[in-house]
Structures are given as structure tokens and as C-alpha cells.
């Protein structure tokens, strides 16, 4: 049976204020976040129970590298252009990496549930539940993960941290509107405030590096229908993804061959990080 893989937070929700403390250490200190627990506590001001979960949030958000303890390349760009993590571009960037749980851009499994609750939520649950209640979410999760009463309560609590990450207006990712809280226990998706085209192009570039590495041309249908593609990560239909591809084509970021099927997409970017940099510069 698949593991929910959300216990990393213990009881601490995503708070950018806390993550900012951790990425400052990753940026400024020689050992980064691979320093000892005691030193991380001293340098971040976070308590003994909080420091490890915030470190995990920072890594899963794609801002800090698990192996080096330093900022990731995309984390360095975010820190450069958005030093206080206030831009919706940074929120989208964090959402993109959080959706892969702790696996990053490794080759994804056939079933998103294998990577845990966050990946399952974004790539399996939301595409079929544009509006839902907490009980609907909990019941669906309990069909996949542990089902005894004690585990069911834990699953519900863990999934609430995912929901709060998208709906807490104070210090989380709510400004991108990937998920909205209608009432206490009712939610709606599919009305996100989409990121700039250059950030969408960055997502596309990273997905191409992962899934279509070495291909000079990519089958349009494979890209549009990809279960881990742009449609679920942006919370939009494949028709709207095609509209975005048309815009990227107009900007020279990609080319599209639509004369004879199967239609093809040809990447025209050099480095994915250049696209991320432009997203911040042009915001």
C-alpha cells in the first residue's frame, strides 16, 4: 500500500516567513542547512521541534538542495529577485516543486499515489474533483492509504496541511488561487491566477528535461495529455494549455508544427533558468 508521505511537517504548516529563515542559512552559511540541529536552531531562531519540519518545507518547495544544503539554482534566482518570498511567481514555483512531494524531477511513477498525498492530490484527485468537501477528500484518500481509525485521523490532519498551504492568506500560497476555500470545509479548484508565460515556459522546460530528454521534437498530444504535465499543475484544461502553447509560440519560446499530424512542438529555449529569470524580471 502507498504511503501518504506527509508526516515531514509534524504539526507545522507551510509559512514563508519560517522558510525565509532557512533559505538565508542555505545562502549564507558554509554548510547551509546541513549544519547540526543546534546550529540551525541558533541561526534560524526556530525551536527544536520546528527546525526540521521547516527544513523539509524548504527542500520540498524546491528552494534548497537536499544534498548540498545550499540554495538550488531556482532558489537562488527566487532569492535574488524576491528576497522576502512575496511574489506570486515564487508561490507558483514552490507549488510546482511541492507537487512532486520529496521526489523532485525524478521520473514519476504510473500512479501519482506512489509519491504520496501531495502528488496524488494535485495529479489524481483535483483533476476529477474541481469542487469538493474535506470529507470527500478524506474518504478518497482512505481508499488508497491506511484505513484504520487512527490512521484515518492522521491522514485527514496531514491533508489539511496541504489545503492550508493553498488557502492560508497570511503566509502561504493563497495568492495564486490554485485552491480556494469557499467555507470551512468546502473547496474549489480550477480558477487559478495563472503565472507569467515565461514561468509556464520554465515549467514546460523542466517537464521536457524530465520526460522528453534528448528529443528535438515533442508530440503535441503526448505533451497535452501528460498526466504529470501542465494541465494538472496549472489546474486548467488541455484546451487552455493549448492556448498557452500558442502564446509561447508567438513569443518564439517554442515552435509548433500543425500542418500534418501528429503535430509537434519544438523547444527554442537555451536554458530553463533563463526562462525563470525572465519571469521575475518581466513581472
C-alpha positions, 0 to 999 in steps of 0.5 A: 500500500502507498504511503501518504508521505506527509508526516515531514511537517509534524504539526507545522504548516507551510509559512514563508516567513519560517522558510525565509529563515532557512533559505538565508542559512542555505545562502549564507552559511558554509554548510547551509542547512546541513549544519547540526540541529543546534546550529540551525536552531541558533541561526534560524531562531526556530525551536527544536521541534520546528527546525526540521519540519521547516527544513523539509518545507524548504527542500520540498518547495524546491528552494534548497538542495537536499544534498548540498544544503545550499540554495538550488539554482531556482532558489537562488534566482527566487532569492535574488529577485524576491528576497522576502518570498512575496511574489506570486511567481515564487508561490507558483514555483514552490507549488510546482516543486511541492507537487512532486512531494520529496521526489523532485524531477525524478521520473514519476511513477504510473500512479501519482499515489506512489509519491504520496498525498501531495502528488496524488492530490494535485495529479489524481484527485483535483483533476476529477474533483474541481469542487469538493468537501474535506470529507470527500477528500478524506474518504478518497484518500482512505481508499488508497492509504491506511484505513484504520481509525487512527490512521484515518485521523492522521491522514485527514490532519496531514491533508489539511496541511496541504489545503492550508498551504493553498488557502492560508492568506497570511503566509502561504500560497493563497495568492495564486488561487490554485485552491480556494476555500469557499467555507470551512470545509468546502473547496474549489479548484480550477480558477487559478491566477495563472503565472507569467508565460515565461514561468509556464515556459520554465515549467514546460522546460523542466517537464521536457528535461524530465520526460522528453530528454534528448528529443528535438521534437515533442508530440503535441498530444503526448505533451497535452495529455501528460498526466504529470504535465501542465494541465494538472499543475496549472489546474486548467484544461488541455484546451487552455494549455493549448492556448498557452502553447500558442502564446509561447509560440508567438513569443518564439519560446517554442515552435509548433508544427500543425500542418500534418499530424501528429503535430509537434512542438519544438523547444527554442529555449537555451536554458530553463533558468533563463526562462525563470529569470525572465519571469521575475524580471518581466513581472 
